[in-house]
């Protein structure tokens, strides 16, 4: 079972910077603007600490071919979203847009969600307000901080995906 290990970057003082280690290889990654913490709350910008399974991969078929991975993969459509409204019954679930409650659009122009690995954070069971839409996705320019996700360079994410399967998990440590 591949286990990805994520922690703050060893030079530590750089906000939002981290490292992901898989099979002895280190990858630079972006983390939440609020760092890593064990008490994740909706909207706090924190990457949640803990060990989480991967639920699957979403990808933009108009921008790349189906990635080589052992994870279940699904194409992102323009109407795809993820509910981030703790008051909604679909909180922390995939939704069709428009949704009627707060939801993050998965079909983005900026390429960050060309590849989206869904982490099993706060989903079994879902607890309202404890964080939604925690993904591993493509990093932005200069690895700017995320809203709580783990983000890697596109080529690094594709390399990691080749090693993942349905038993893979991610360990995020403070």
C-alpha positions, 0 to 999 in steps of 0.5 A: 500500500503506497503511503504518501508522507506530507509535512511542513518544508524543512526550512519551515518559515516559508508559509504554505510550503511543504514536502511530500515523500513517496518511496524515498523521493521528495516532492515540493508541495504547497499547503494551506495558508494556515499551515497544518493543524489537527483541528481543521474548520471550514474556511480556516485555510488549514491543511488537516493533519491525519492519515486519509485514504484517496477516494478517486481522481477527477481530471480535465479530459479536454486538457490531458489524457486519462492519467496512468493510475490505479485510482478510479478516475472520472472526467470533470464536467463544466457543471461539477462542483463540491459543496462547502456550505456546512448548512447544506445537506450535501456538505463535503460532497460532489454536486451539480452546479448551480447548486443553491448553496455554497459550492466550489467550481471544479471546472476552472480556467487556472489549471489548478484542478486539471487533476484532483485527487479526492482525500477521504477527509471528513467524509465517513461520516461527514461532520458539518463545519470540519472541512470540505474539498480537501484535495491533492491538486496541481500547484499554482505559480510559485507554489502559493498557499492553498485553502487547505489542500496539498498541491504539487507541480503537474508533472510531479502529481502525474508521477505520484499518480502512477504509484497510487492505487485504491489502497493508497493513503496520505499521512499529513503531519504537523 
